[in-house]
Amino acid sequence: MPVTAARVVKMVQKVSSAPAFARIAPHVVPALDRAVHRLTRGKVLLSAQLLPGVVLTARGAKSGQARRTPLACMPQPEGSWLLVGSNFGRTGHPAWTANLLAHPDAEISWKGEDIPVTAHLLTGEERTAAWKALLAFWPPYATYQARIDRQIRVFRIVRR
């Protein structure tokens, strides 16, 4: 059987849904992404070869220091992006979500362009609609949510 892009995506989705991936990936994927992003001056994110990605720069909720976090995203037709605080299906919310709740004005690096943005935590019907679209976009989010008791945070980021 020939290896197609669709087969590779399905295989990666299966691997990324595994509990072992949730233990290892948070330590490896962001570090690799940050290094490659820095070396290519913002032009390349390794993880974005599979899913679109941004590097979010947000102020720390407690420290106020700039924090850079590579994240998968779902670009929206009107020019915004959805960010998912899945934390690879781990129990706690990722730190970047607390940072955006405390300081919603941030910046993203998107395809080599630095863009000032404002983050909005989605709730109610808006979150429900976004979550449905996100599950169609990346089905492993359903596995992540099933593994944990917290509701995964979803943000819409828009240009400032």
Secondary structure, DSSP 8 states (H G I E B T S, - for coil): ----HHHHHHHHHHHHTSHHHHHHHHHHHHHHHHHHHHHTTTS--SGGGTS-EEEEEEE-TTT--EEEEEEEEEE-TTS-EEEEE-GGG-SS--HHHHHHHH--EEEEEETTEEEEEEEEE--HHHHHHHHHHHHHH-THHHHHHHH-SS--EEEEEEE-
